[in-house]
């Protein structure tokens, strides 16, 4: 192990290339796990833990980007606007796409069915969960949105209390959230947040990994995080190993969340400087596509399940490969043709609104 790593590789600002690549791996693992018969029925059974990894990455990145901005006087409305601009365009696009596909492919002809789908789209756009679905899903059109509900909630809680999340207060929050995470896991409950009967356990599921990420971000910024001489592949290989394993819970799940995921993030930071040029390119693109792939792969599966497949394309892995290609292509189109242009427009509107408030405010 080498001396402490620099707080940021030169010239990369607030961007972490290897962590981006890890986020891309986690998103693809989630996609595969949601339709395993098209890939490998026994593989990626533990990919549900990728969401916990997302929460930890979110805590790291959010604290790294916003700790100092909030200390410098960034208001809660500004923080809220920044998260809306970053997350909502693709949430709405995924729901509208899913709604249209259900109307067209599922042949929802009755007015009641059409109204129900429109209602699901509208409620989902406001992140309002539904608790009456027959399959128990709280966002029936695109249930991946459940994790966005909890991520946005914990982001807003962080922004509201960030000034007090230091020292002993932060350690107390971390300890309480660790207990809240561990107890349902040890008692054998289903993973929190996914379905209606365990939805509220999602608060316990998001809090601990998120605040671990916040703590690691502050440790990294302070320059006290140790470096590593391990190869850069150590982090992605360890993450893949965990996600591809047969499903496990109880103490093994706690070991993954409490020990291995923080270790992977540390390796992602410590080994980033050794990324080859092609690794930087792959990591950057995987990170850019991770969010649209995560949100759009369920509508893609719905579409592909309703088309007629040629007999020469085998179910496994042929359909899985097609699904990955379609999801990646749609994600690129959504990212460059919709998400980024909409976010640029919203940022300009927010900037103009901010200048307007400054002009109108009393001196």
Buried (B, 14 or more C-beta within 10 A) or exposed (E): EEEBBEBBBEEEEEEBBBBBBBBBBBBBBBBBBBBBEBBBEEBBBBBBBBBBBBBBBBBBBBBBBBBEBBEEEBEEEBBBBBBBBBBBBBBBBBBBBBBEBBBEEEEBEEEEBBEBBEEBBEBBBEBEBBEEBEEBBBBBBBBBBBBBBBBBBBBBBBBEEBEEBEEEEBEEBBEBBBEBBBEBBEEEBBBBBBBBEBBEBBBBBBBBBBBBBBBBBBBBBEEEBEBBEBEBBBBBBBBBEBBBBEEBBEEBBBEBBBEBBBBBBBBBBBBBBBBEEEBBEBBBBBBBBBBBBBBBBBBBBBBBEEEEEEEEEEEEBBBBBBBBEBBBEBBBEBBEEBBEEBBEEBBEEBEEEBEEEEEEEEE
